[in-house]
Amino acid sequence: MLFKVIIIEDSETAANKLNSFLGEFLDIRVVGIFDNIESAKPLLETAQVDGVFLDIQFNPLDDTNTD
């Protein structure tokens, strides 16, 4: 079974590391990487996604990147 996931992470470095790590698993496909929740909404509303890797320390209302 293939699991489709997205990454929501405001740090580009962290998102790239997670994406690289997940790429090692044959049954996981990252179908999107976003730096905030608002930009992820269109994909979440139209695509079937099995999981979300969500940064737990960013302010979802703040679009500024402190990377």
Phi, psi and omega in degrees: 000135179262127178261124177263126183229161171235159177243128173241108188208126182279348175264116181299321179299313180295319180297318179294320178296315179296317178300316178297316178299313181294332178297344179282348181260122183292337183261012177236129175237121175280117184259358177186145175232127185228151180262358175201164184294320181302318181289339179276341185306313181303319179292318180296330181278340185245340185244152174275115180243133182273338182199158179229127171262113189242128175299127184268358184243006179263156177275111184298343179265356183252115181271004180281144181255123181256022181295000000 
